[in-house]
Amino acid sequence: MSEQIVKRTVAESQSERTEIVFPSDSNALGNLFGGRLMQYIDLVGAMAASRHARAITVTASMDHLDFVAPVKVGELLILKASVNRAYRTSMEVGVRVMVEDVRQQRLRHVSSAYLTFVAVDKDGNRLCVPQVVPETEHQKRRYEDAGRRRDLRAEETQRKKELRAALPQEWHI
């Protein structure tokens, strides 16, 4: 029996989250904690990944996280996530974070990140995910870029394995 290949467009799984920054979310300078922003990025990324996979997803990695500008108490955050590319059981999700100036009706880019999510069943076993169908030129570029980032992640993983293997035995944990 042949397995039917499932595909979904980028638009089918896009996710958006809006937050207001409160004093309890900030440091002594009144700027949003980086860790809190990472939490928001992880959540909106997981929503997009789960929509795409139509399954539970877990975060495998977050890389290339850029903090472009500080976010102040009282500002409105808008986080947008899209699945850039899907592989057998994993997906790369891109998240862009903007601050909305409600008075001037302008958006300011404050952060971006790439995350890898894996689809799993209720027992934690990996599930196959649908392929991504990029439709716009922007989506096609992000799809190709995701492939290059995956290759770089694989090279870095191999480099770290080799470094760990070269460590003296007493340094192993």
Secondary structure, DSSP 8 states (H G I E B T S, - for coil): ------EEEGGGT-EEEEEE--GGGB-TTSBB-HHHHHHHHHHHHHHHHHHHHTSEEEEEEEEEEEE-S--BTT-EEEEEEEEEEE-SSEEEEEEEEEEEETTTTEEEEEEEEEEEEEEE-TTS-B----EEE--SHHHHHHHHHHHHHHHHHHHHHHHHHHHHHHS-GGG--
